[in-house]
């Protein structure tokens, strides 16, 4: 799975958690909080994405991601090293 696939997966899960963003054109530089995701929403988006990728990563390792693109980068690297 490449970064584009992971980005699409994150975007799909954002739309599941925040249905009003359905059809929105997500950009890697956007922050989930700026899209209206509260802390519970963000945790659910990350959990759904990690489950879809069959990844188990301590949440603290994802803490530094400042936007969707950085989250995708971290998940991609964790997936490659798994």
C-alpha positions as CSV (number, residue, x, y, z in Angstrom):
1,X,0.0,0.0,0.0
2,X,1.4,3.4,-0.9
3,X,0.9,6.9,0.6
4,X,-1.9,7.8,-1.8
5,X,-3.8,4.7,-0.7
6,X,-3.4,5.5,2.9
7,X,-4.4,9.2,2.3
8,X,-7.6,7.9,0.6
9,X,-8.2,5.6,3.6
10,X,-7.8,8.5,6.0
11,X,-10.2,10.7,3.9
12,X,-12.8,7.9,3.8
13,X,-12.6,7.5,7.6
14,X,-12.9,11.3,8.1
15,X,-16.1,11.2,6.0
16,X,-17.4,8.2,8.1
17,X,-16.8,10.2,11.3
18,X,-17.9,13.6,10.0
19,X,-20.5,12.8,7.3
20,X,-20.9,16.5,6.3
21,X,-17.4,16.3,4.7
22,X,-18.6,13.7,2.2
23,X,-17.3,14.8,-1.3
24,X,-14.8,17.3,0.2
25,X,-11.4,17.5,-1.6
26,X,-8.9,16.8,1.2
27,X,-5.4,18.2,1.1
28,X,-2.4,16.7,2.9
29,X,-1.7,20.1,4.5
30,X,-5.0,20.2,6.3
31,X,-5.4,19.6,10.0
32,X,-8.3,17.3,11.2
33,X,-9.1,19.9,13.9
34,X,-9.5,22.6,11.2
35,X,-12.0,20.3,9.4
36,X,-14.2,20.2,12.5
37,X,-12.9,16.9,14.1
38,X,-12.7,17.1,17.9
39,X,-10.3,15.0,19.9
40,X,-12.7,12.0,20.0
41,X,-13.3,12.3,16.3
42,X,-9.6,12.4,15.6
43,X,-9.0,9.3,17.8
44,X,-11.7,7.4,16.0
45,X,-10.3,8.4,12.6
46,X,-6.9,7.2,13.6
47,X,-8.3,4.0,15.1
48,X,-10.4,3.1,12.0
49,X,-7.4,3.7,9.8
50,X,-5.0,1.6,11.8
51,X,-7.6,-1.2,12.0
52,X,-8.0,-1.0,8.2
53,X,-4.2,-1.2,7.8
54,X,-3.9,-4.0,10.5
55,X,-1.5,-1.8,12.4
56,X,-1.0,-1.6,16.1
57,X,0.9,1.6,16.9
58,X,1.0,3.3,20.3
59,X,-1.0,6.5,20.0
60,X,2.0,8.4,21.4
61,X,4.0,7.6,18.3
62,X,1.3,9.4,16.1
63,X,1.3,12.4,18.4
64,X,3.7,14.5,16.4
65,X,1.7,14.5,13.2
66,X,0.4,18.0,12.6
67,X,-1.7,17.5,9.5
68,X,-3.2,14.7,7.4
69,X,-0.1,14.4,5.3
70,X,2.2,13.9,8.3
71,X,-0.3,11.3,9.7
72,X,-0.1,9.5,6.4
73,X,3.7,9.6,6.4
74,X,3.9,8.2,10.0
75,X,1.3,5.4,9.2
76,X,3.2,4.6,5.9
77,X,6.5,4.2,7.8
78,X,4.9,2.1,10.5
79,X,3.3,-0.1,7.8
80,X,6.7,-0.6,6.0
81,X,8.5,-1.5,9.2
82,X,5.7,-3.9,10.4
